[in-house]
Amino acid sequence: MTESAKSPNFLIIGVQKSGTTSIYNYLKQHPQVYMSSVKETNFFARDPNKAPSDRPLRHPTQKRIDTWEKYCDLFAEVTDEIAIGEASPNYMVNYSVATAQIKRRIPNAKLIAILRNPSDRAYSDYLMHVRDAIGKPRSLVEQIEQKGKASATLRKGFYGEHLTAFYQEFDPAQIRVFLYEDLRKNSAKMMQEIYRFIGVDATYQPDTSARSQVAKLPKNQTFNQLLNTRNPLRETAAKVLNSLLPATTVQNLRDRLNNLNRSQAKIPPLDPGDRQILIDFYRDDILKLQALINRDLSSWLD
């Protein structure tokens, strides 16, 4: 496959837990926009100097996009759409690799970042780890107090550092930064601004009534662990079901069981003392970001 193969002309580069799934779905509604069927390809976050990962995928219906050919295949069905895009919100935190790879493959692509108060984003990310039974997550304060490199959950909130790298490598006119607050206050208006930025009809009115990735916690943590961690019972059940049913059907069944075990009503608020520790942790980077994007972020410091 040659470099002339179809590829995106815009990317959503960040960040997780800031409404990127909702925006991805709103973009898909626009008749002049083509979005990759795979969300979070993470293709440009992969270091080409490292061997492809052989770690098993968490979701059996996922696809590992580890070659330029596989990546371009995601856009093979593009017809007359004006804007072609994908959303991988980990590109920002992996800026040291992503900036170089994006510049190499699609140097003129427009780059969109949606940012959320980093304290709230970190807490939402932490709750996701609890929900999905990913390891044994330490509290955010424990993660801050641990010496050495900040955890992945915390590192994702250093927007000033991450975006500075993108502004250094790309023309600032290629980059637009939006805030999660904009999405919450007037999602239709924000989407029209995004449509205008990527060059499609900005008068189009998307249906923004649906929200994606609403935070939920497990009602029963033991059942949650059985469903979402490697254990003999889950592996035995998976082998039996996979021998009888397609992988997508098995995954849909698991998703339904997870949803039945999750409750939106039990989300505890972030402790005020913990919030202040997080604010202090992010303060210098917030001020750096404020100067970089020329937007008042004082509400993130309250």
Secondary structure, 3 states (H helix, E strand, C coil): CCCCCCCCCEEEEECCCCCHHHHHHHHHHCCCEEECCCCCCCHHHCCCCCCCCCCCCCCCCCCCCCCHHHHHHCCCCCCCCCEEEEECCCCCCCHHHHHHHHHHHCCCCEEEEEECCHHHHHHHHHHHHHHCCCCCCCCHHHHHHCCCCCCHHHHCCCHHHHHHHHHHHCCHHHEEEEEHHHHHHCHHHHHHHHHHHHCCCCCCCCCCCCCCCCCCEECCHHHHHHHHCCCHHHHHHHHHHHHHCCHHHHHHHHHHHHHHCEECCCCCCCCHHHHHHHHHHHHHHHHHHHHHHCCCCHHHHC
